[in-house]
Amino acid sequence: MGVFVFLPLVLPLTAWPVARLAEGRLHPRTATRLLTAVAVVMALCSTLCLALLMVVGTAQLPATPPPDFVRGDPHPDGWSDPEVRAAVPHDDVAGRAAIPALGVVAVLCGRTLHRHRRVTRLARRALTGLPGREVAVLPDGTPYAYALPDRIVVTTALLDGLAPGERRALFAHERAHVTARHHRYLLAGHLAAHANPFLRPLRTAVAHTAERWADETAARSVGDRRTVARAIGRAALLSRGTPALTLAALAATGPVPRRVAALLGPAPSARGWPSAFTGAGLTVWGAAAGTLVSAMSSANSAVTLFLILHAATPL
């Protein structure tokens, strides 16, 4: 394995420049998909390498002598025999530290999945009986709006504060979240950030580009970018200081001034694969290279460890 087992753990450090370039150089739809794919692959590779190090860590645990009546036969404690430990290239600190680290990753990811399902279930239960299968209008004095995986929720307080054209923009924006299944990208970004803290910039970037994706979809639907920009700005001012959204942990967010400024400018180009000699091309190729190296390093480490253990153990 050598140092290759550690590469997938540190390669996510490249997430910050990739996220910054993708936000500003790529179409929001392309950026969201690219960053999510990079985050998921790097998180899986990082978790796999933690698992490999955990295997090494368990091989370091001291062996317990077997009972007399099974002495001489293969037994579970053979995993800790000195021959096995000598056959596995490892670092004492990394091997032992990987055991609790992998446990923390499992707990954080499990808690995020549980919270996502629980909050979604409670939100749907609260909307039971309300008219409208796609849009639920709540008679609430608190202005807010959010998108469930299959439904849009908005309060009367927010609708009363928007002009008719801005209401259309709001519904188009939230409908874009539902249609494009943005909650899946956001959930994947959260899980990836829990798997490796170095991927947090990608989580933040995915949340922003998902909002920009919905903004551009709404602008194309409404046909007026300035109306969408006004709707975003006014909705942000109306909902300032209100409680967190129902799906706050998984809700897309983004700096409102940046989103408004982008809508006041020309629509981003949705070209295909960009040239490597442009900023967008540098982003795509850099992300692809980092992801490929991470995948190859983790695969190399997994195969090497499997071959070593297969040759060293009688099982």
C-alpha positions as CSV (number, residue, x, y, z in Angstrom):
1,M,0.0,0.0,0.0
2,G,2.7,2.5,1.0
3,V,1.7,6.1,0.9
4,F,-1.0,5.5,-1.6
5,V,-3.4,4.6,1.1
6,F,-3.1,8.2,2.5
7,L,-3.6,10.0,-0.8
8,P,-7.4,9.8,-0.9
9,L,-7.5,11.2,2.6
10,V,-5.6,14.4,1.6
11,L,-6.6,14.8,-2.0
12,P,-9.9,16.5,-1.0
13,L,-7.7,19.5,0.0
14,T,-8.0,20.4,-3.7
15,A,-11.8,20.9,-3.1
16,W,-11.4,24.6,-2.3
17,P,-9.9,25.8,-5.5
18,V,-12.1,23.5,-7.6
19,A,-15.2,24.7,-5.8
20,R,-14.3,28.4,-6.3
21,L,-13.5,27.9,-10.0
22,A,-16.7,25.9,-10.6
23,E,-18.9,28.5,-9.0
24,G,-17.7,31.3,-11.2
25,R,-16.7,29.5,-14.4
26,L,-19.3,26.8,-15.1
27,H,-23.0,26.8,-15.7
28,P,-24.8,26.2,-12.3
29,R,-26.3,22.9,-13.6
30,T,-22.9,21.6,-14.7
31,A,-21.2,22.9,-11.6
32,T,-23.7,21.2,-9.3
33,R,-23.4,17.8,-11.0
34,L,-19.7,18.0,-11.3
35,L,-19.0,19.0,-7.7
36,T,-21.5,16.4,-6.4
37,A,-19.8,13.7,-8.4
38,V,-16.4,14.7,-7.3
39,A,-17.5,14.9,-3.6
40,V,-19.2,11.5,-3.7
41,V,-16.2,9.7,-5.4
42,M,-13.6,11.3,-3.1
43,A,-15.7,10.6,0.0
44,L,-16.1,6.9,-1.0
45,C,-12.4,6.6,-1.7
46,S,-11.6,8.3,1.6
47,T,-13.9,6.0,3.5
48,L,-12.5,3.0,1.8
49,C,-8.9,4.0,2.8
50,L,-10.1,4.5,6.4
51,A,-11.5,1.0,6.3
52,L,-8.2,-0.4,5.0
53,L,-6.4,1.4,7.8
54,M,-8.9,0.1,10.2
55,V,-8.1,-3.4,9.0
56,V,-4.5,-2.7,9.6
57,G,-5.3,-1.3,13.1
58,T,-7.2,-4.4,14.1
59,A,-4.3,-6.6,13.0
60,Q,-2.2,-4.6,15.5
61,L,-4.4,-5.6,18.4
62,P,-2.6,-8.1,20.7
63,A,-3.5,-11.7,20.3
64,T,-5.4,-13.7,22.9
65,P,-4.1,-17.3,23.4
66,P,-6.7,-19.8,22.3
67,P,-8.2,-22.4,24.7
68,D,-6.3,-25.7,25.0
69,F,-9.0,-27.7,23.3
70,V,-8.7,-25.7,20.1
71,R,-5.0,-25.1,20.2
72,G,-3.4,-26.0,16.9
73,D,-6.5,-25.3,14.9
74,P,-7.3,-22.1,13.0
75,H,-9.0,-19.6,15.4
76,P,-10.2,-16.0,15.2
77,D,-7.2,-14.7,17.1
78,G,-5.0,-15.8,14.3
79,W,-5.8,-12.5,12.7
80,S,-3.5,-10.9,15.3
81,D,-0.6,-13.3,14.9
82,P,2.8,-11.6,14.5
83,E,3.1,-13.0,11.0
84,V,0.0,-11.2,9.9
85,R,1.0,-7.9,11.5
86,A,4.5,-8.2,9.9
87,A,3.0,-8.9,6.5
88,V,0.8,-5.8,6.6
89,P,2.6,-2.5,5.9
90,H,1.2,-0.1,8.4
91,D,1.8,2.9,10.6
92,D,0.9,2.3,14.3
93,V,-0.7,5.7,14.8
94,A,-2.7,5.7,11.6
95,G,-3.9,2.2,11.9
96,R,-5.2,2.7,15.4
97,A,-6.6,6.2,14.8
98,A,-8.6,4.9,11.8
99,I,-10.8,2.7,14.0
100,P,-12.5,5.6,15.9
101,A,-12.3,7.8,12.8
102,L,-14.4,5.4,10.8
103,G,-16.8,5.1,13.7
104,V,-17.3,8.8,13.7
105,V,-17.9,8.9,10.0
106,A,-20.5,6.1,10.3
107,V,-22.3,7.9,13.2
108,L,-22.4,11.3,11.4
109,C,-23.6,9.9,8.1
110,G,-26.2,7.8,9.9
111,R,-27.5,10.7,11.9
112,T,-27.8,12.9,8.7
113,L,-29.8,10.2,6.9
114,H,-32.0,9.7,9.9
115,R,-32.6,13.4,10.3
116,H,-33.4,13.8,6.6
117,R,-36.0,11.1,6.6
118,R,-37.5,12.1,9.9
119,V,-37.8,15.8,9.0
120,T,-39.3,15.0,5.6
121,R,-41.8,12.6,7.1
122,L,-42.8,15.1,9.8
123,A,-43.2,17.9,7.1
124,R,-45.4,15.7,4.9
125,R,-47.5,14.7,7.9
126,A,-48.0,18.3,8.8
127,L,-49.2,19.1,5.3
128,T,-51.8,16.3,5.3
129,G,-55.3,17.5,4.5
130,L,-54.1,20.8,2.9
131,P,-55.4,21.5,-0.6
132,G,-53.0,21.3,-3.5
133,R,-50.9,18.3,-4.4
134,E,-47.9,20.2,-5.8
135,V,-48.1,23.5,-3.8
136,A,-49.2,23.9,-0.2
137,V,-50.0,27.4,1.0
138,L,-49.9,27.7,4.7
139,P,-51.9,30.5,6.5
140,D,-48.9,31.6,8.5
141,G,-47.8,35.0,9.5
142,T,-44.1,34.0,9.2
143,P,-42.8,34.6,5.6
144,Y,-40.9,31.5,4.3
145,A,-40.9,29.0,1.4
146,Y,-39.1,25.7,0.8
147,A,-39.3,22.7,-1.4
148,L,-39.9,19.1,-0.2
149,P,-38.8,16.3,-2.5
150,D,-42.3,16.3,-4.1
151,R,-44.0,19.5,-2.9
152,I,-43.6,23.2,-2.6
153,V,-44.5,24.9,0.7
154,V,-45.1,28.7,1.0
155,T,-46.8,30.9,3.5
156,T,-49.4,33.6,2.9
157,A,-47.1,36.1,4.6
158,L,-44.5,35.7,2.0
159,L,-47.0,35.7,-0.9
160,D,-48.6,38.9,0.4
161,G,-45.2,40.7,0.3
162,L,-44.5,39.8,-3.3
163,A,-45.9,41.3,-6.5
164,P,-47.7,38.9,-9.0
165,G,-44.7,38.6,-11.2
166,E,-42.4,37.9,-8.3
167,R,-44.8,35.2,-7.0
168,R,-44.5,33.5,-10.4
169,A,-40.7,33.7,-10.1
170,L,-40.8,32.3,-6.6
171,F,-42.9,29.3,-7.6
172,A,-40.7,28.7,-10.7
173,H,-37.7,28.7,-8.5
174,E,-39.1,26.2,-5.9
175,R,-40.5,24.1,-8.7
176,A,-37.0,23.9,-10.2
177,H,-35.7,22.4,-6.9
178,V,-38.4,19.7,-7.0
179,T,-38.0,18.9,-10.7
180,A,-34.2,18.6,-10.7
181,R,-34.2,16.7,-7.3
182,H,-31.8,19.1,-5.8
183,H,-32.3,17.6,-2.4
184,R,-30.3,14.6,-3.6
185,Y,-27.3,16.7,-4.5
186,L,-27.5,18.5,-1.2
187,L,-27.8,15.3,0.8
188,A,-24.8,13.8,-1.1
189,G,-22.8,16.9,-0.3
190,H,-23.6,16.7,3.4
191,L,-22.7,13.0,3.5
192,A,-19.4,13.6,1.7
193,A,-18.5,16.4,4.1
194,H,-19.1,14.1,7.0
195,A,-16.9,11.4,5.4
196,N,-14.0,13.8,5.0
197,P,-14.0,17.3,6.5
198,F,-11.8,18.5,3.6
199,L,-14.8,18.2,1.3
200,R,-16.8,20.9,3.2
201,P,-16.0,23.5,0.5
202,L,-17.7,21.3,-2.0
203,R,-20.8,21.0,0.2
204,T,-21.1,24.8,0.4
205,A,-20.5,25.2,-3.3
206,V,-23.1,22.6,-4.2
207,A,-25.7,24.4,-2.0
208,H,-24.9,27.7,-3.8
209,T,-24.8,26.3,-7.4
210,A,-28.1,24.4,-6.7
211,E,-29.7,27.7,-5.9
212,R,-28.2,29.3,-8.9
213,W,-29.5,26.4,-11.0
214,A,-33.0,27.1,-9.7
215,D,-32.5,30.8,-10.3
216,E,-31.6,30.3,-14.0
217,T,-34.4,27.8,-14.5
218,A,-36.9,30.3,-13.0
219,A,-35.5,33.1,-15.2
220,R,-35.9,31.0,-18.3
221,S,-39.5,30.1,-17.2
222,V,-40.5,33.6,-16.3
223,G,-38.7,35.2,-19.2
224,D,-37.4,38.2,-17.2
225,R,-34.2,37.9,-15.2
226,R,-34.8,41.1,-13.3
227,T,-38.1,39.9,-12.0
228,V,-36.5,36.8,-10.6
229,A,-33.7,39.0,-9.1
230,R,-36.3,41.2,-7.4
231,A,-38.2,38.2,-6.1
232,I,-35.0,36.7,-4.6
233,G,-34.0,40.0,-2.9
234,R,-37.5,40.8,-1.6
235,A,-38.0,37.3,-0.3
236,A,-34.7,37.4,1.5
237,L,-35.6,40.8,3.1
238,L,-39.1,39.5,4.2
239,S,-37.8,36.3,5.7
240,R,-34.8,37.9,7.5
241,G,-34.9,36.8,11.2
242,T,-37.5,34.1,10.7
243,P,-36.9,30.6,12.1
244,A,-34.9,28.1,10.2
245,L,-36.6,26.3,7.3
246,T,-38.1,22.9,7.9
247,L,-35.3,21.3,5.9
248,A,-32.6,23.7,7.2
249,A,-30.0,20.9,7.4
250,L,-30.5,20.0,3.8
251,A,-31.8,23.3,2.3
252,A,-29.9,25.0,-0.5
253,T,-28.4,28.3,0.5
254,G,-26.3,30.9,-1.2
255,P,-25.2,34.5,-0.8
256,V,-28.2,36.5,-2.0
257,P,-26.2,39.5,-3.3
258,R,-24.1,37.2,-5.5
259,R,-27.2,35.5,-6.8
260,V,-28.9,38.8,-7.6
261,A,-25.8,40.1,-9.3
262,A,-25.6,37.0,-11.5
263,L,-29.3,37.4,-12.5
264,L,-28.7,41.0,-13.4
265,G,-26.0,39.9,-15.8
266,P,-26.2,37.8,-18.9
267,A,-27.4,34.2,-18.8
268,P,-24.5,31.7,-18.3
269,S,-23.5,29.7,-21.3
270,A,-24.5,26.0,-21.1
271,R,-21.8,24.8,-23.5
272,G,-20.6,21.2,-23.6
273,W,-17.2,20.0,-22.5
274,P,-15.1,23.2,-22.2
275,S,-11.6,23.6,-23.6
276,A,-8.7,22.8,-21.3
277,F,-7.2,26.2,-22.0
278,T,-10.1,28.1,-20.3
279,G,-10.9,28.6,-16.7
280,A,-13.9,26.3,-17.0
281,G,-11.8,23.7,-18.7
282,L,-9.1,23.9,-16.0
283,T,-11.8,23.4,-13.4
284,V,-13.3,20.3,-15.1
285,W,-10.0,18.7,-15.9
286,G,-8.5,19.4,-12.5
287,A,-11.5,17.9,-10.8
288,A,-11.4,14.9,-13.0
289,A,-7.7,14.4,-12.4
290,G,-8.0,14.6,-8.6
291,T,-10.9,12.2,-8.6
292,L,-9.1,9.7,-10.9
293,V,-5.9,9.8,-8.7
294,S,-8.0,9.3,-5.6
295,A,-9.9,6.3,-7.1
296,M,-6.7,4.7,-8.4
297,S,-4.9,5.1,-5.1
298,S,-7.7,3.6,-3.1
299,A,-8.1,0.7,-5.6
300,N,-4.4,0.0,-5.5
301,S,-4.4,0.0,-1.7
302,A,-7.4,-2.3,-1.5
303,V,-6.0,-4.8,-4.0
304,T,-2.6,-4.8,-2.3
305,L,-3.9,-5.3,1.2
306,F,-6.2,-8.1,-0.1
307,L,-3.3,-9.9,-1.7
308,I,-1.1,-9.5,1.4
309,L,-3.8,-10.8,3.8
310,H,-4.8,-13.6,1.5
311,A,-1.2,-14.8,1.5
312,A,-0.6,-14.3,5.2
313,T,-3.8,-15.8,6.7
314,P,-5.1,-19.3,6.6
315,L,-8.7,-18.2,6.1
